[in-house]
C-alpha cells in the first residue's frame, strides 16, 4: 500500500449558479485545487467525482470521464471514477480516493 495525501483543495462559492455551466463549476474547483497544491495536472494520478444529481440536472450520467476531459486530464490517461451516495457523495468520493 502506498501513502496517499490531499495536498490541495478547491471549492466554488456556495449558492445558486444558474448562469454557470456544469463544466465551468467543476473546472474552476479543480483549477483552484491545483493552484492550492502548487502543482500542474500532469501530477494527478486519479480523479474521483462525487455527484448525485448530474443525470437529473444536466442529463449526463458519465461525468467522471467528462470532467477529466474538460480539465485536460483525459489526454494524460488519468482514470476517473464517479461515486454516488445521495447527500454523502462527496464524502464517499473522498473515502474511495484515500
Secondary structure, DSSP 8 states (H G I E B T S, - for coil): -------------SS--TTS-HHHHHHHHHHHHHHHHT--GGG--EEEEE-S-HHHHTS-S-HHHHHHHHTT-GGGT-EEEEE--GGGHHHHHHHHH-
